[in-house]
Amino acid sequence: MIDWRKKWILSRIDGKILNVGCGELKVNGVNLDLNRECKPDIVADFHYLPFKDKAFDYAILFDVIEHTQTPLALINESERVSKNVIVEVLDFDEARENWVADAQHKFYINEEILKKLLPNYHIFKLGKMLFASKIRITLPKIRFLMWKALWKLTRKV
């Protein structure tokens, strides 16, 4: 199931989308993963994405950057094949239990590290999640949606 933050991001982008490291999350676009078991559209390693330069409008990296020891290679190759890259990742300073719980985590990420890794990106935090993009994704709209969802929850209690 896709969470509301990812849904919101996907609702704000148009064009051809490459979902790098898709795992179980399939989007309306090209879903790519190295793991055949998750049934991606294309099985490939992000070190060499089998696409021409700027073939996509967006490359999305949802919960994938922490699964590589070479995050810059992932970012650089994603930037090569797309016009815009959007990164979404859990801040492990805020959720240490998630870092420890998954043996496939290879790169510890927090807000400070993400800012150093992506100095030319707009970075914002929402709860325990970090978002990064060269295009500005308006934070006030996300805050509005978050408060609206919380209001609905409290009304049901």
Summary of the structure (lengths in Angstrom):
residues: 157
radius of gyration: 15.7
end to end distance: 23.8
largest distance: 51.9
contacts: 449
relative contact order: 0.14
helix: 38%
strand: 23%
